[in-house]
C-alpha cells in the first residue's frame, strides 16, 4: 500500500521559514554589531532584522 501524495515528502519540514525565533534574531543582531552582551538584557521589543542570514 502506498502513501497518498497529499501527505507530502519528509523534506517538506526543511522549508525556509519566514519568521526568526528570538535566539536567532539575537544572533543576527550580534553579527550586525547591534547586540552587546550584558547591555541588552531584554529580549522583548527586538528590532527587525533581515532574514537572509
mmCIF entry with sequence, helices, sheets and N, C-alpha, C, O atoms, coordinates in Angstrom:
data_MODEL
# 
_entry.id   MODEL 
# 
_entity.id                         1 
_entity.type                       polymer 
_entity.pdbx_number_of_molecules   1 
# 
_entity_poly.entity_id                      1 
_entity_poly.type                           'polypeptide(L)' 
_entity_poly.nstd_linkage                   no 
_entity_poly.nstd_monomer                   no 
_entity_poly.pdbx_seq_one_letter_code       
;(UNK)(UNK)(UNK)(UNK)(UNK)(UNK)(UNK)(UNK)(UNK)(UNK)(UNK)(UNK)(UNK)(UNK)(UNK)(UNK)
(UNK)(UNK)(UNK)(UNK)(UNK)(UNK)(UNK)(UNK)(UNK)(UNK)(UNK)(UNK)(UNK)(UNK)(UNK)(UNK)
(UNK)(UNK)(UNK)(UNK)(UNK)(UNK)(UNK)(UNK)(UNK)(UNK)(UNK)(UNK)(UNK)(UNK)(UNK)(UNK)
(UNK)(UNK)(UNK)(UNK)(UNK)
;
_entity_poly.pdbx_seq_one_letter_code_can   XXXXXXXXXXXXXXXXXXXXXXXXXXXXXXXXXXXXXXXXXXXXXXXXXXXXX 
_entity_poly.pdbx_strand_id                 A 
# 
loop_
_entity_poly_seq.entity_id 
_entity_poly_seq.num 
_entity_poly_seq.mon_id 
_entity_poly_seq.hetero 
1 1  UNK n 
1 2  UNK n 
1 3  UNK n 
1 4  UNK n 
1 5  UNK n 
1 6  UNK n 
1 7  UNK n 
1 8  UNK n 
1 9  UNK n 
1 10 UNK n 
1 11 UNK n 
1 12 UNK n 
1 13 UNK n 
1 14 UNK n 
1 15 UNK n 
1 16 UNK n 
1 17 UNK n 
1 18 UNK n 
1 19 UNK n 
1 20 UNK n 
1 21 UNK n 
1 22 UNK n 
1 23 UNK n 
1 24 UNK n 
1 25 UNK n 
1 26 UNK n 
1 27 UNK n 
1 28 UNK n 
1 29 UNK n 
1 30 UNK n 
1 31 UNK n 
1 32 UNK n 
1 33 UNK n 
1 34 UNK n 
1 35 UNK n 
1 36 UNK n 
1 37 UNK n 
1 38 UNK n 
1 39 UNK n 
1 40 UNK n 
1 41 UNK n 
1 42 UNK n 
1 43 UNK n 
1 44 UNK n 
1 45 UNK n 
1 46 UNK n 
1 47 UNK n 
1 48 UNK n 
1 49 UNK n 
1 50 UNK n 
1 51 UNK n 
1 52 UNK n 
1 53 UNK n 
# 
_struct_asym.id          A 
_struct_asym.entity_id   1 
# 
loop_
_struct_conf.conf_type_id 
_struct_conf.id 
_struct_conf.pdbx_PDB_helix_id 
_struct_conf.beg_label_comp_id 
_struct_conf.beg_label_asym_id 
_struct_conf.beg_label_seq_id 
_struct_conf.pdbx_beg_PDB_ins_code 
_struct_conf.end_label_comp_id 
_struct_conf.end_label_asym_id 
_struct_conf.end_label_seq_id 
_struct_conf.pdbx_end_PDB_ins_code 
_struct_conf.beg_auth_comp_id 
_struct_conf.beg_auth_asym_id 
_struct_conf.beg_auth_seq_id 
_struct_conf.end_auth_comp_id 
_struct_conf.end_auth_asym_id 
_struct_conf.end_auth_seq_id 
_struct_conf.pdbx_PDB_helix_class 
_struct_conf.details 
_struct_conf.pdbx_PDB_helix_length 
HELX_P HELX_P1 AA1 UNK A 5  ? UNK A 7  ? UNK A 5  UNK A 7  5 ? 3  
HELX_P HELX_P2 AA2 UNK A 10 ? UNK A 14 ? UNK A 10 UNK A 14 5 ? 5  
HELX_P HELX_P3 AA3 UNK A 22 ? UNK A 32 ? UNK A 22 UNK A 32 1 ? 11 
# 
_struct_conf_type.id          HELX_P 
_struct_conf_type.criteria    ? 
_struct_conf_type.reference   ? 
# 
loop_
_atom_site.group_PDB 
_atom_site.id 
_atom_site.type_symbol 
_atom_site.label_atom_id 
_atom_site.label_alt_id 
_atom_site.label_comp_id 
_atom_site.label_asym_id 
_atom_site.label_entity_id 
_atom_site.label_seq_id 
_atom_site.pdbx_PDB_ins_code 
_atom_site.Cartn_x 
_atom_site.Cartn_y 
_atom_site.Cartn_z 
_atom_site.occupancy 
_atom_site.B_iso_or_equiv 
_atom_site.pdbx_formal_charge 
_atom_site.auth_seq_id 
_atom_site.auth_comp_id 
_atom_site.auth_asym_id 
_atom_site.auth_atom_id 
_atom_site.pdbx_PDB_model_num 
ATOM 1   N N  . UNK A 1 1  ? 0.839  -1.178 0.000  1.00 0.00 ? 1  UNK A N  1 
ATOM 2   C CA . UNK A 1 1  ? 0.000  0.000  0.000  1.00 0.00 ? 1  UNK A CA 1 
ATOM 3   C C  . UNK A 1 1  ? 0.885  1.243  0.000  1.00 0.00 ? 1  UNK A C  1 
ATOM 4   O O  . UNK A 1 1  ? 1.856  1.310  0.754  1.00 0.00 ? 1  UNK A O  1 
ATOM 5   N N  . UNK A 1 2  ? 0.565  2.208  -0.823 1.00 0.00 ? 2  UNK A N  1 
ATOM 6   C CA . UNK A 1 2  ? 1.395  3.400  -0.914 1.00 0.00 ? 2  UNK A CA 1 
ATOM 7   C C  . UNK A 1 2  ? 0.736  4.581  -0.197 1.00 0.00 ? 2  UNK A C  1 
ATOM 8   O O  . UNK A 1 2  ? -0.458 4.571  0.104  1.00 0.00 ? 2  UNK A O  1 
ATOM 9   N N  . UNK A 1 3  ? 1.550  5.582  0.060  1.00 0.00 ? 3  UNK A N  1 
ATOM 10  C CA . UNK A 1 3  ? 1.047  6.782  0.740  1.00 0.00 ? 3  UNK A CA 1 
ATOM 11  C C  . UNK A 1 3  ? 0.379  7.709  -0.265 1.00 0.00 ? 3  UNK A C  1 
ATOM 12  O O  . UNK A 1 3  ? 0.768  7.763  -1.432 1.00 0.00 ? 3  UNK A O  1 
ATOM 13  N N  . UNK A 1 4  ? -0.606 8.419  0.190  1.00 0.00 ? 4  UNK A N  1 
ATOM 14  C CA . UNK A 1 4  ? -1.297 9.384  -0.657 1.00 0.00 ? 4  UNK A CA 1 
ATOM 15  C C  . UNK A 1 4  ? -0.382 10.586 -0.882 1.00 0.00 ? 4  UNK A C  1 
ATOM 16  O O  . UNK A 1 4  ? 0.310  10.998 0.049  1.00 0.00 ? 4  UNK A O  1 
ATOM 17  N N  . UNK A 1 5  ? -0.356 11.174 -2.107 1.00 0.00 ? 5  UNK A N  1 
ATOM 18  C CA . UNK A 1 5  ? 0.543  12.296 -2.388 1.00 0.00 ? 5  UNK A CA 1 
ATOM 19  C C  . UNK A 1 5  ? 0.287  13.536 -1.537 1.00 0.00 ? 5  UNK A C  1 
ATOM 20  O O  . UNK A 1 5  ? 1.173  14.379 -1.403 1.00 0.00 ? 5  UNK A O  1 
ATOM 21  N N  . UNK A 1 6  ? -0.902 13.663 -0.962 1.00 0.00 ? 6  UNK A N  1 
ATOM 22  C CA . UNK A 1 6  ? -1.197 14.854 -0.165 1.00 0.00 ? 6  UNK A CA 1 
ATOM 23  C C  . UNK A 1 6  ? -0.428 14.876 1.150  1.00 0.00 ? 6  UNK A C  1 
ATOM 24  O O  . UNK A 1 6  ? -0.341 15.920 1.796  1.00 0.00 ? 6  UNK A O  1 
ATOM 25  N N  . UNK A 1 7  ? 0.136  13.730 1.557  1.00 0.00 ? 7  UNK A N  1 
ATOM 26  C CA . UNK A 1 7  ? 0.920  13.705 2.780  1.00 0.00 ? 7  UNK A CA 1 
ATOM 27  C C  . UNK A 1 7  ? 2.262  14.411 2.606  1.00 0.00 ? 7  UNK A C  1 
ATOM 28  O O  . UNK A 1 7  ? 2.890  14.774 3.601  1.00 0.00 ? 7  UNK A O  1 
ATOM 29  N N  . UNK A 1 8  ? 2.706  14.610 1.406  1.00 0.00 ? 8  UNK A N  1 
ATOM 30  C CA . UNK A 1 8  ? 3.945  15.324 1.149  1.00 0.00 ? 8  UNK A CA 1 
ATOM 31  C C  . UNK A 1 8  ? 5.175  14.487 1.419  1.00 0.00 ? 8  UNK A C  1 
ATOM 32  O O  . UNK A 1 8  ? 5.087  13.303 1.744  1.00 0.00 ? 8  UNK A O  1 
ATOM 33  N N  . UNK A 1 9  ? 6.302  15.113 1.279  1.00 0.00 ? 9  UNK A N  1 
ATOM 34  C CA . UNK A 1 9  ? 7.577  14.432 1.470  1.00 0.00 ? 9  UNK A CA 1 
ATOM 35  C C  . UNK A 1 9  ? 8.175  14.821 2.811  1.00 0.00 ? 9  UNK A C  1 
ATOM 36  O O  . UNK A 1 9  ? 7.762  15.806 3.423  1.00 0.00 ? 9  UNK A O  1 
ATOM 37  N N  . UNK A 1 10 ? 9.133  14.054 3.257  1.00 0.00 ? 10 UNK A N  1 
ATOM 38  C CA . UNK A 1 10 ? 9.761  14.341 4.543  1.00 0.00 ? 10 UNK A CA 1 
ATOM 39  C C  . UNK A 1 10 ? 10.640 15.589 4.473  1.00 0.00 ? 10 UNK A C  1 
ATOM 40  O O  . UNK A 1 10 ? 10.905 16.203 5.506  1.00 0.00 ? 10 UNK A O  1 
ATOM 41  N N  . UNK A 1 11 ? 11.092 15.977 3.296  1.00 0.00 ? 11 UNK A N  1 
ATOM 42  C CA . UNK A 1 11 ? 11.925 17.174 3.166  1.00 0.00 ? 11 UNK A CA 1 
ATOM 43  C C  . UNK A 1 11 ? 11.093 18.451 3.241  1.00 0.00 ? 11 UNK A C  1 
ATOM 44  O O  . UNK A 1 11 ? 11.635 19.555 3.210  1.00 0.00 ? 11 UNK A O  1 
ATOM 45  N N  . UNK A 1 12 ? 9.803  18.298 3.337  1.00 0.00 ? 12 UNK A N  1 
ATOM 46  C CA . UNK A 1 12 ? 8.928  19.464 3.425  1.00 0.00 ? 12 UNK A CA 1 
ATOM 47  C C  . UNK A 1 12 ? 9.185  20.261 4.698  1.00 0.00 ? 12 UNK A C  1 
ATOM 48  O O  . UNK A 1 12 ? 8.993  21.477 4.710  1.00 0.00 ? 12 UNK A O  1 
ATOM 49  N N  . UNK A 1 13 ? 9.613  19.605 5.758  1.00 0.00 ? 13 UNK A N  1 
ATOM 50  C CA . UNK A 1 13 ? 9.866  20.284 7.018  1.00 0.00 ? 13 UNK A CA 1 
ATOM 51  C C  . UNK A 1 13 ? 11.130 21.142 6.963  1.00 0.00 ? 13 UNK A C  1 
ATOM 52  O O  . UNK A 1 13 ? 11.322 21.995 7.830  1.00 0.00 ? 13 UNK A O  1 
ATOM 53  N N  . UNK A 1 14 ? 11.986 20.941 5.979  1.00 0.00 ? 14 UNK A N  1 
ATOM 54  C CA . UNK A 1 14 ? 13.216 21.706 5.849  1.00 0.00 ? 14 UNK A CA 1 
ATOM 55  C C  . UNK A 1 14 ? 12.996 22.991 5.059  1.00 0.00 ? 14 UNK A C  1 
ATOM 56  O O  . UNK A 1 14 ? 13.958 23.628 4.627  1.00 0.00 ? 14 UNK A O  1 
ATOM 57  N N  . UNK A 1 15 ? 11.761 23.367 4.871  1.00 0.00 ? 15 UNK A N  1 
ATOM 58  C CA . UNK A 1 15 ? 11.422 24.571 4.122  1.00 0.00 ? 15 UNK A CA 1 
ATOM 59  C C  . UNK A 1 15 ? 11.902 25.815 4.867  1.00 0.00 ? 15 UNK A C  1 
ATOM 60  O O  . UNK A 1 15 ? 11.885 25.844 6.098  1.00 0.00 ? 15 UNK A O  1 
ATOM 61  N N  . UNK A 1 16 ? 12.327 26.838 4.134  1.00 0.00 ? 16 UNK A N  1 
ATOM 62  C CA . UNK A 1 16 ? 12.812 28.067 4.749  1.00 0.00 ? 16 UNK A CA 1 
ATOM 63  C C  . UNK A 1 16 ? 11.655 28.788 5.428  1.00 0.00 ? 16 UNK A C  1 
ATOM 64  O O  . UNK A 1 16 ? 10.592 28.990 4.841  1.00 0.00 ? 16 UNK A O  1 
ATOM 65  N N  . UNK A 1 17 ? 11.889 29.169 6.674  1.00 0.00 ? 17 UNK A N  1 
ATOM 66  C CA . UNK A 1 17 ? 10.862 29.870 7.429  1.00 0.00 ? 17 UNK A CA 1 
ATOM 67  C C  . UNK A 1 17 ? 10.949 31.367 7.177  1.00 0.00 ? 17 UNK A C  1 
ATOM 68  O O  . UNK A 1 17 ? 12.018 31.886 6.857  1.00 0.00 ? 17 UNK A O  1 
ATOM 69  N N  . UNK A 1 18 ? 9.839  32.054 7.319  1.00 0.00 ? 18 UNK A N  1 
ATOM 70  C CA . UNK A 1 18 ? 9.799  33.500 7.124  1.00 0.00 ? 18 UNK A CA 1 
ATOM 71  C C  . UNK A 1 18 ? 10.049 34.265 8.415  1.00 0.00 ? 18 UNK A C  1 
ATOM 72  O O  . UNK A 1 18 ? 10.384 35.449 8.374  1.00 0.00 ? 18 UNK A O  1 
ATOM 73  N N  . UNK A 1 19 ? 9.893  33.615 9.548  1.00 0.00 ? 19 UNK A N  1 
ATOM 74  C CA . UNK A 1 19 ? 9.991  34.287 10.832 1.00 0.00 ? 19 UNK A CA 1 
ATOM 75  C C  . UNK A 1 19 ? 11.122 33.665 11.632 1.00 0.00 ? 19 UNK A C  1 
ATOM 76  O O  . UNK A 1 19 ? 11.243 32.442 11.706 1.00 0.00 ? 19 UNK A O  1 
ATOM 77  N N  . UNK A 1 20 ? 11.957 34.522 12.236 1.00 0.00 ? 20 UNK A N  1 
ATOM 78  C CA . UNK A 1 20 ? 13.050 34.036 13.064 1.00 0.00 ? 20 UNK A CA 1 
ATOM 79  C C  . UNK A 1 20 ? 12.590 33.927 14.508 1.00 0.00 ? 20 UNK A C  1 
ATOM 80  O O  . UNK A 1 20 ? 11.722 34.680 14.949 1.00 0.00 ? 20 UNK A O  1 
ATOM 81  N N  . UNK A 1 21 ? 13.166 33.000 15.232 1.00 0.00 ? 21 UNK A N  1 
ATOM 82  C CA . UNK A 1 21 ? 12.900 32.901 16.660 1.00 0.00 ? 21 UNK A CA 1 
ATOM 83  C C  . UNK A 1 21 ? 13.762 33.924 17.382 1.00 0.00 ? 21 UNK A C  1 
ATOM 84  O O  . UNK A 1 21 ? 14.679 34.491 16.787 1.00 0.00 ? 21 UNK A O  1 
ATOM 85  N N  . UNK A 1 22 ? 13.481 34.165 18.650 1.00 0.00 ? 22 UNK A N  1 
ATOM 86  C CA . UNK A 1 22 ? 14.201 35.211 19.385 1.00 0.00 ? 22 UNK A CA 1 
ATOM 87  C C  . UNK A 1 22 ? 15.696 34.965 19.421 1.00 0.00 ? 22 UNK A C  1 
ATOM 88  O O  . UNK A 1 22 ? 16.476 35.888 19.188 1.00 0.00 ? 22 UNK A O  1 
ATOM 89  N N  . UNK A 1 23 ? 16.118 33.730 19.709 1.00 0.00 ? 23 UNK A N  1 
ATOM 90  C CA . UNK A 1 23 ? 17.561 33.475 19.795 1.00 0.00 ? 23 UNK A CA 1 
ATOM 91  C C  . UNK A 1 23 ? 18.225 33.643 18.428 1.00 0.00 ? 23 UNK A C  1 
ATOM 92  O O  . UNK A 1 23 ? 19.396 34.016 18.358 1.00 0.00 ? 23 UNK A O  1 
ATOM 93  N N  . UNK A 1 24 ? 17.499 33.376 17.346 1.00 0.00 ? 24 UNK A N  1 
ATOM 94  C CA . UNK A 1 24 ? 18.057 33.582 16.008 1.00 0.00 ? 24 UNK A CA 1 
ATOM 95  C C  . UNK A 1 24 ? 18.181 35.076 15.712 1.00 0.00 ? 24 UNK A C  1 
ATOM 96  O O  . UNK A 1 24 ? 19.146 35.508 15.081 1.00 0.00 ? 24 UNK A O  1 
ATOM 97  N N  . UNK A 1 25 ? 17.214 35.856 16.163 1.00 0.00 ? 25 UNK A N  1 
ATOM 98  C CA . UNK A 1 25 ? 17.297 37.306 15.963 1.00 0.00 ? 25 UNK A CA 1 
ATOM 99  C C  . UNK A 1 25 ? 18.450 37.906 16.744 1.00 0.00 ? 25 UNK A C  1 
ATOM 100 O O  . UNK A 1 25 ? 19.118 38.815 16.253 1.00 0.00 ? 25 UNK A O  1 
ATOM 101 N N  . UNK A 1 26 ? 18.697 37.414 17.955 1.00 0.00 ? 26 UNK A N  1 
ATOM 102 C CA . UNK A 1 26 ? 19.823 37.903 18.749 1.00 0.00 ? 26 UNK A CA 1 
ATOM 103 C C  . UNK A 1 26 ? 21.129 37.559 18.045 1.00 0.00 ? 26 UNK A C  1 
ATOM 104 O O  . UNK A 1 26 ? 22.051 38.375 18.027 1.00 0.00 ? 26 UNK A O  1 
ATOM 105 N N  . UNK A 1 27 ? 21.223 36.373 17.468 1.00 0.00 ? 27 UNK A N  1 
ATOM 106 C CA . UNK A 1 27 ? 22.430 36.004 16.719 1.00 0.00 ? 27 UNK A CA 1 
ATOM 107 C C  . UNK A 1 27 ? 22.659 36.929 15.537 1.00 0.00 ? 27 UNK A C  1 
ATOM 108 O O  . UNK A 1 27 ? 23.793 37.330 15.271 1.00 0.00 ? 27 UNK A O  1 
ATOM 109 N N  . UNK A 1 28 ? 21.587 37.272 14.822 1.00 0.00 ? 28 UNK A N  1 
ATOM 110 C CA . UNK A 1 28 ? 21.709 38.184 13.685 1.00 0.00 ? 28 UNK A CA 1 
ATOM 111 C C  . UNK A 1 28 ? 22.137 39.563 14.163 1.00 0.00 ? 28 UNK A C  1 
ATOM 112 O O  . UNK A 1 28 ? 22.985 40.199 13.539 1.00 0.00 ? 28 UNK A O  1 
ATOM 113 N N  . UNK A 1 29 ? 21.557 40.033 15.268 1.00 0.00 ? 29 UNK A N  1 
ATOM 114 C CA . UNK A 1 29 ? 21.941 41.344 15.809 1.00 0.00 ? 29 UNK A CA 1 
ATOM 115 C C  . UNK A 1 29 ? 23.399 41.349 16.257 1.00 0.00 ? 29 UNK A C  1 
ATOM 116 O O  . UNK A 1 29 ? 24.085 42.361 16.116 1.00 0.00 ? 29 UNK A O  1 
ATOM 117 N N  . UNK A 1 30 ? 23.880 40.227 16.797 1.00 0.00 ? 30 UNK A N  1 
ATOM 118 C CA . UNK A 1 30 ? 25.304 40.143 17.167 1.00 0.00 ? 30 UNK A CA 1 
ATOM 119 C C  . UNK A 1 30 ? 26.194 40.277 15.946 1.00 0.00 ? 30 UNK A C  1 
ATOM 120 O O  . UNK A 1 30 ? 27.202 40.983 15.973 1.00 0.00 ? 30 UNK A O  1 
ATOM 121 N N  . UNK A 1 31 ? 25.810 39.586 14.865 1.00 0.00 ? 31 UNK A N  1 
ATOM 122 C CA . UNK A 1 31 ? 26.616 39.667 13.630 1.00 0.00 ? 31 UNK A CA 1 
ATOM 123 C C  . UNK A 1 31 ? 26.633 41.076 13.061 1.00 0.00 ? 31 UNK A C  1 
ATOM 124 O O  . UNK A 1 31 ? 27.636 41.514 12.498 1.00 0.00 ? 31 UNK A O  1 
ATOM 125 N N  . UNK A 1 32 ? 25.506 41.792 13.212 1.00 0.00 ? 32 UNK A N  1 
ATOM 126 C CA . UNK A 1 32 ? 25.426 43.156 12.703 1.00 0.00 ? 32 UNK A CA 1 
ATOM 127 C C  . UNK A 1 32 ? 26.073 44.164 13.642 1.00 0.00 ? 32 UNK A C  1 
ATOM 128 O O  . UNK A 1 32 ? 26.237 45.327 13.273 1.00 0.00 ? 32 UNK A O  1 
ATOM 129 N N  . UNK A 1 33 ? 26.445 43.740 14.854 1.00 0.00 ? 33 UNK A N  1 
ATOM 130 C CA . UNK A 1 33 ? 27.075 44.630 15.822 1.00 0.00 ? 33 UNK A CA 1 
ATOM 131 C C  . UNK A 1 33 ? 26.089 45.478 16.591 1.00 0.00 ? 33 UNK A C  1 
ATOM 132 O O  . UNK A 1 33 ? 26.486 46.471 17.201 1.00 0.00 ? 33 UNK A O  1 
ATOM 133 N N  . UNK A 1 34 ? 24.818 45.121 16.585 1.00 0.00 ? 34 UNK A N  1 
ATOM 134 C CA . UNK A 1 34 ? 23.799 45.900 17.287 1.00 0.00 ? 34 UNK A CA 1 
ATOM 135 C C  . UNK A 1 34 ? 23.429 45.292 18.631 1.00 0.00 ? 34 UNK A C  1 
ATOM 136 O O  . UNK A 1 34 ? 22.599 45.849 19.349 1.00 0.00 ? 34 UNK A O  1 
ATOM 137 N N  . UNK A 1 35 ? 24.025 44.167 18.983 1.00 0.00 ? 35 UNK A N  1 
ATOM 138 C CA . UNK A 1 35 ? 23.721 43.498 20.249 1.00 0.00 ? 35 UNK A CA 1 
ATOM 139 C C  . UNK A 1 35 ? 25.012 43.301 21.001 1.00 0.00 ? 35 UNK A C  1 
ATOM 140 O O  . UNK A 1 35 ? 25.944 42.670 20.503 1.00 0.00 ? 35 UNK A O  1 
ATOM 141 N N  . UNK A 1 36 ? 25.066 43.848 22.211 1.00 0.00 ? 36 UNK A N  1 
ATOM 142 C CA . UNK A 1 36 ? 26.242 43.660 23.053 1.00 0.00 ? 36 UNK A CA 1 
ATOM 143 C C  . UNK A 1 36 ? 25.808 42.902 24.295 1.00 0.00 ? 36 UNK A C  1 
ATOM 144 O O  . UNK A 1 36 ? 24.844 43.287 24.956 1.00 0.00 ? 36 UNK A O  1 
ATOM 145 N N  . UNK A 1 37 ? 26.513 41.832 24.612 1.00 0.00 ? 37 UNK A N  1 
ATOM 146 C CA . UNK A 1 37 ? 26.172 41.025 25.786 1.00 0.00 ? 37 UNK A CA 1 
ATOM 147 C C  . UNK A 1 37 ? 26.312 41.864 27.046 1.00 0.00 ? 37 UNK A C  1 
ATOM 148 O O  . UNK A 1 37 ? 27.284 42.602 27.208 1.00 0.00 ? 37 UNK A O  1 
ATOM 149 N N  . UNK A 1 38 ? 25.345 41.746 27.927 1.00 0.00 ? 38 UNK A N  1 
ATOM 150 C CA . UNK A 1 38 ? 25.388 42.488 29.182 1.00 0.00 ? 38 UNK A CA 1 
ATOM 151 C C  . UNK A 1 38 ? 24.581 43.766 29.137 1.00 0.00 ? 38 UNK A C  1 
ATOM 152 O O  . UNK A 1 38 ? 23.932 44.115 30.123 1.00 0.00 ? 38 UNK A O  1 
ATOM 153 N N  . UNK A 1 39 ? 24.602 44.475 28.016 1.00 0.00 ? 39 UNK A N  1 
ATOM 154 C CA . UNK A 1 39 ? 23.846 45.723 27.904 1.00 0.00 ? 39 UNK A CA 1 
ATOM 155 C C  . UNK A 1 39 ? 22.370 45.443 27.651 1.00 0.00 ? 39 UNK A C  1 
ATOM 156 O O  . UNK A 1 39 ? 21.501 45.930 28.374 1.00 0.00 ? 39 UNK A O  1 
ATOM 157 N N  . UNK A 1 40 ? 22.102 44.662 26.626 1.00 0.00 ? 40 UNK A N  1 
ATOM 158 C CA . UNK A 1 40 ? 20.722 44.382 26.237 1.00 0.00 ? 40 UNK A CA 1 
ATOM 159 C C  . UNK A 1 40 ? 20.263 43.107 26.931 1.00 0.00 ? 40 UNK A C  1 
ATOM 160 O O  . UNK A 1 40 ? 20.567 41.998 26.491 1.00 0.00 ? 40 UNK A O  1 
ATOM 161 N N  . UNK A 1 41 ? 19.537 43.281 28.007 1.00 0.00 ? 41 UNK A N  1 
ATOM 162 C CA . UNK A 1 41 ? 19.091 42.125 28.762 1.00 0.00 ? 41 UNK A CA 1 
ATOM 163 C C  . UNK A 1 41 ? 17.697 41.710 28.322 1.00 0.00 ? 41 UNK A C  1 
ATOM 164 O O  . UNK A 1 41 ? 17.365 40.525 28.364 1.00 0.00 ? 41 UNK A O  1 
ATOM 165 N N  . UNK A 1 42 ? 16.880 42.659 27.902 1.00 0.00 ? 42 UNK A N  1 
ATOM 166 C CA . UNK A 1 42 ? 15.526 42.344 27.475 1.00 0.00 ? 42 UNK A CA 1 
ATOM 167 C C  . UNK A 1 42 ? 15.540 41.641 26.129 1.00 0.00 ? 42 UNK A C  1 
ATOM 168 O O  . UNK A 1 42 ? 16.348 41.943 25.251 1.00 0.00 ? 42 UNK A O  1 
ATOM 169 N N  . UNK A 1 43 ? 14.636 40.710 25.997 1.00 0.00 ? 43 UNK A N  1 
ATOM 170 C CA . UNK A 1 43 ? 14.526 40.004 24.734 1.00 0.00 ? 43 UNK A CA 1 
ATOM 171 C C  . UNK A 1 43 ? 13.239 40.418 24.024 1.00 0.00 ? 43 UNK A C  1 
ATOM 172 O O  . UNK A 1 43 ? 12.986 39.999 22.895 1.00 0.00 ? 43 UNK A O  1 
ATOM 173 N N  . UNK A 1 44 ? 12.439 41.230 24.679 1.00 0.00 ? 44 UNK A N  1 
ATOM 174 C CA . UNK A 1 44 ? 11.222 41.727 24.045 1.00 0.00 ? 44 UNK A CA 1 
ATOM 175 C C  . UNK A 1 44 ? 11.541 43.021 23.300 1.00 0.00 ? 44 UNK A C  1 
ATOM 176 O O  . UNK A 1 44 ? 12.536 43.685 23.590 1.00 0.00 ? 44 UNK A O  1 
ATOM 177 N N  . UNK A 1 45 ? 10.709 43.364 22.363 1.00 0.00 ? 45 UNK A N  1 
ATOM 178 C CA . UNK A 1 45 ? 10.856 44.590 21.553 1.00 0.00 ? 45 UNK A CA 1 
ATOM 179 C C  . UNK A 1 45 ? 12.180 44.639 20.806 1.00 0.00 ? 45 UNK A C  1 
ATOM 180 O O  . UNK A 1 45 ? 12.814 45.692 20.732 1.00 0.00 ? 45 UNK A O  1 
ATOM 181 N N  . UNK A 1 46 ? 12.597 43.510 20.255 1.00 0.00 ? 46 UNK A N  1 
ATOM 182 C CA . UNK A 1 46 ? 13.824 43.484 19.467 1.00 0.00 ? 46 UNK A CA 1 
ATOM 183 C C  . UNK A 1 46 ? 13.594 44.191 18.142 1.00 0.00 ? 46 UNK A C  1 
ATOM 184 O O  . UNK A 1 46 ? 12.491 44.124 17.598 1.00 0.00 ? 46 UNK A O  1 
ATOM 185 N N  . UNK A 1 47 ? 14.609 44.869 17.607 1.00 0.00 ? 47 UNK A N  1 
ATOM 186 C CA . UNK A 1 47 ? 14.447 45.493 16.304 1.00 0.00 ? 47 UNK A CA 1 
ATOM 187 C C  . UNK A 1 47 ? 14.301 44.446 15.205 1.00 0.00 ? 47 UNK A C  1 
ATOM 188 O O  . UNK A 1 47 ? 14.725 43.300 15.359 1.00 0.00 ? 47 UNK A O  1 
ATOM 189 N N  . UNK A 1 48 ? 13.704 44.852 14.110 1.00 0.00 ? 48 UNK A N  1 
ATOM 190 C CA . UNK A 1 48 ? 13.535 43.927 12.987 1.00 0.00 ? 48 UNK A CA 1 
ATOM 191 C C  . UNK A 1 48 ? 14.901 43.646 12.372 1.00 0.00 ? 48 UNK A C  1 
ATOM 192 O O  . UNK A 1 48 ? 15.780 44.507 12.350 1.00 0.00 ? 48 UNK A O  1 
ATOM 193 N N  . UNK A 1 49 ? 15.058 42.428 11.875 1.00 0.00 ? 49 UNK A N  1 
ATOM 194 C CA . UNK A 1 49 ? 16.321 42.015 11.280 1.00 0.00 ? 49 UNK A CA 1 
ATOM 195 C C  . UNK A 1 49 ? 16.069 41.403 9.916  1.00 0.00 ? 49 UNK A C  1 
ATOM 196 O O  . UNK A 1 49 ? 14.992 40.861 9.668  1.00 0.00 ? 49 UNK A O  1 
ATOM 197 N N  . UNK A 1 50 ? 17.050 41.482 9.030  1.00 0.00 ? 50 UNK A N  1 
ATOM 198 C CA . UNK A 1 50 ? 16.890 40.794 7.736  1.00 0.00 ? 50 UNK A CA 1 
ATOM 199 C C  . UNK A 1 50 ? 16.921 39.294 7.932  1.00 0.00 ? 50 UNK A C  1 
ATOM 200 O O  . UNK A 1 50 ? 17.606 38.790 8.822  1.00 0.00 ? 50 UNK A O  1 
ATOM 201 N N  . UNK A 1 51 ? 16.188 38.590 7.108  1.00 0.00 ? 51 UNK A N  1 
ATOM 202 C CA . UNK A 1 51 ? 16.067 37.143 7.218  1.00 0.00 ? 51 UNK A CA 1 
ATOM 203 C C  . UNK A 1 51 ? 17.148 36.406 6.442  1.00 0.00 ? 51 UNK A C  1 
ATOM 204 O O  . UNK A 1 51 ? 17.180 35.175 6.458  1.00 0.00 ? 51 UNK A O  1 
ATOM 205 N N  . UNK A 1 52 ? 18.025 37.119 5.772  1.00 0.00 ? 52 UNK A N  1 
ATOM 206 C CA . UNK A 1 52 ? 18.953 36.492 4.845  1.00 0.00 ? 52 UNK A CA 1 
ATOM 207 C C  . UNK A 1 52 ? 20.202 35.915 5.517  1.00 0.00 ? 52 UNK A C  1 
ATOM 208 O O  . UNK A 1 52 ? 21.090 35.425 4.818  1.00 0.00 ? 52 UNK A O  1 
ATOM 209 N N  . UNK A 1 53 ? 20.296 35.956 6.819  1.00 0.00 ? 53 UNK A N  1 
ATOM 210 C CA . UNK A 1 53 ? 21.487 35.437 7.489  1.00 0.00 ? 53 UNK A CA 1 
ATOM 211 C C  . UNK A 1 53 ? 21.361 33.994 7.683  1.00 0.00 ? 53 UNK A C  1 
ATOM 212 O O  . UNK A 1 53 ? 22.264 33.364 8.234  1.00 0.00 ? 53 UNK A O  1 
# 
